[in-house]
Amino acid sequence: MKKDFLTVNDFTKEELMDIINLSIAIKKSINSGYNPPLMKGMTLGMIFQQFNLLMQRSCLKNICFPMELAGVKKADAEKRARELLELVGLPDKAEAYPAQLSGGQKQRIAIARALATDPKVLLCDEATSALDPNTTHAILTLIKDINKKLGITVVVITHQMSVVEEICDHVAILDGGVVVEEGSVQEIFSNPKTPAAKRLVAPNGGSAARDLSSFAPDDHVVRVTFNGSSTAKPLVASLAAEKGILVSVLSADTRDLSGQCYGSMLLKLPTDVEQAKQAAAYMRSQNGVTVEEVTGE
């Protein structure tokens, strides 16, 4: 029976990249006696970890290079290259050479080069791992803007969870060459199910740490879980300001994803039973927040 799809399990990261750009998928299909219809209108661009710019060419000529290979007229290629320099925020670097640029500027030129042939898919292979945190944020913002403005699908391969949090909508987690978990970023980060996912997105096991041995039996300790509550309203501060009730934060494992809070905290409520009940009721009334009693565990 002919198959239209190949499993991605047991492939390395490099092989998965090849599957995305069809080379391994096509070769395996042909070897099995099946010639799938090629996606003739589909083009791909690639952003590399180490930029891979041609050092003897100016920035403008680097961006023109893939268009030269595609047979685009010189005047048209240079016009497109200058438009892309504007898009990546470096219109004044057309005649500069890669050695004169910072790491972030080199990556911007590399992004412009990847966009030169109007790709439908942009592959980013560890595109920010060689950059400092501030530059990383700027490059991710640029990639996110390109995704929105140009409607290009962006595939990001990274070991940095902060990158996934910042720009991705969907995530797949590989462990030993096998896809062990996939879903929306909010779903995976708020409730990782597999050990590999928990190691990556929730290093302490997916919930706030809970060593309660040092607390008395009558202490009121609760686990507050955030599953998409707004980050605009700080829960603990709001509880103190609106109800006059102070609580102690024992531990926390939360993250902001697109303005929504995910994760959990352990809170020690007041010893006064009535105040503890009021605090729990107030927190339960907030959207996307659940409260679980954990005293005595």
SULUR-V564559 format. One record per pair of residues at least 6 apart in sequence whose C-alpha atoms are under 8 Angstrom apart, sorted by sequence separation. I is the first residue (numbers start at 1). GAP is how many residues later the second one is. If there is no record, write none. Layout:
i->[I:I]
gap->[GAP:GAP]
This chain:
i->[18:19:29:68:85:146:147:158:173:174:182:192:198:199:239:240:255:256:269:270:283:284:18:29:115:129:147:164:172:173:174:198:239:240:254:255:269:283:284:8:54:85:98:114:128:172:173:198:254:255:283:15:26:53:68:82:85:172:173:188:192:254:26:67:172:192:236:253:254:269:128:171:172:236:252:253:254:280:82:128:156:170:171:181:189:252:253:64:170:171:181:188:189:252:64:170:171:180:192:251:252:90:169:170:191:208:250:251:169:180:181:249:250:251:61:64:168:171:180:249:250:60:63:90:249:250:6:89:90:248:249:88:107:165:247:248:60:88:164:175:247:248:60:174:247:21:88:140:144:173:246:247:85:88:173:246:87:231:245:140:141:85:103:104:140:232:84:103:226:231:230:231:122:124:126:230:231:245:3:81:84:104:108:121:122:123:124:125:126:127:129:229:230:2:4:81:84:104:107:120:121:122:123:124:125:126:228:229:60:119:120:121:122:123:124:125:126:228:229:59:60:121:123:227:228:245:59:60:81:104:226:227:58:59:80:190:226:227:243:58:59:190:225:226:58:59:225:226:58:59:161:225:57:58:161:224:225:239:56:57:210:223:224:55:186:209:223:224:55:208:209:223:224:239:54:55:208:222:223:239:53:208:221:222:63:207:221:222:62:63:66:221:222:65:220:221:235:63:64:67:219:220:59:63:66:67:219:220:62:63:66:202:219:220:64:219:53:63:218:88:51:51:207:208:210:220:53:206:207:208:209:229:230:52:207:208:229:230:51:228:229:47:228:229:227:228:48:226:227:47:226:47:225:226:46:224:225:224:225:47:224:46:223:224:45:222:223:45:222:223:186:222:223:45:190:221:222:189:190:220:221:222:43:45:189:221:43:44:45:47:220:43:44:45:46:47:48:49:186:219:42:43:44:45:46:47:48:49:50:42:43:44:45:46:47:48:49:217:42:44:46:48:49:217:47:49:50:49:212:212:212:166:165:166:13:12:10:11:10:11:9:10:9:8:9:8]
gap->[6:6:6:6:6:6:6:6:6:6:6:6:6:6:6:6:6:6:6:6:6:6:7:7:7:7:7:7:7:7:7:7:7:7:7:7:7:7:7:8:8:8:8:8:8:8:8:8:8:8:8:9:9:9:9:9:9:9:9:9:9:9:10:10:10:10:10:10:10:10:11:11:11:11:11:11:11:11:12:12:12:12:12:12:12:12:12:13:13:13:13:13:13:13:14:14:14:14:14:14:14:15:15:15:15:15:15:15:16:16:16:16:16:16:17:17:17:17:17:17:17:18:18:18:18:18:19:19:19:19:19:20:20:20:20:20:21:21:21:21:21:21:22:22:22:23:23:23:23:23:23:23:24:24:24:24:25:25:25:26:26:27:27:27:27:27:28:28:28:28:29:29:30:30:30:30:30:30:31:31:31:31:31:31:31:31:31:31:31:31:31:31:31:32:32:32:32:32:32:32:32:32:32:32:32:32:32:32:33:33:33:33:33:33:33:33:33:33:33:34:34:34:34:34:34:34:35:35:35:35:35:35:36:36:36:36:36:36:36:37:37:37:37:37:38:38:38:38:39:39:39:39:40:40:40:40:40:40:41:41:41:41:41:42:42:42:42:42:43:43:43:43:43:43:44:44:44:44:44:44:45:45:45:45:46:46:46:46:47:47:47:47:47:48:48:48:48:49:49:49:49:49:50:50:50:50:50:50:51:51:51:51:51:51:52:52:53:53:53:54:55:56:56:56:56:56:57:57:57:57:57:57:57:58:58:58:58:58:59:59:59:60:60:60:61:61:62:62:62:63:63:64:64:64:65:65:65:66:66:67:67:68:68:68:69:69:69:70:70:70:71:71:71:72:72:72:72:73:73:73:73:73:74:74:74:74:75:75:75:75:75:76:76:76:76:76:76:76:76:76:77:77:77:77:77:77:77:77:77:78:78:78:78:78:78:78:78:78:79:79:79:79:79:79:80:80:80:81:83:84:85:91:92:92:164:165:166:166:167:167:168:168:169:170:170:171]
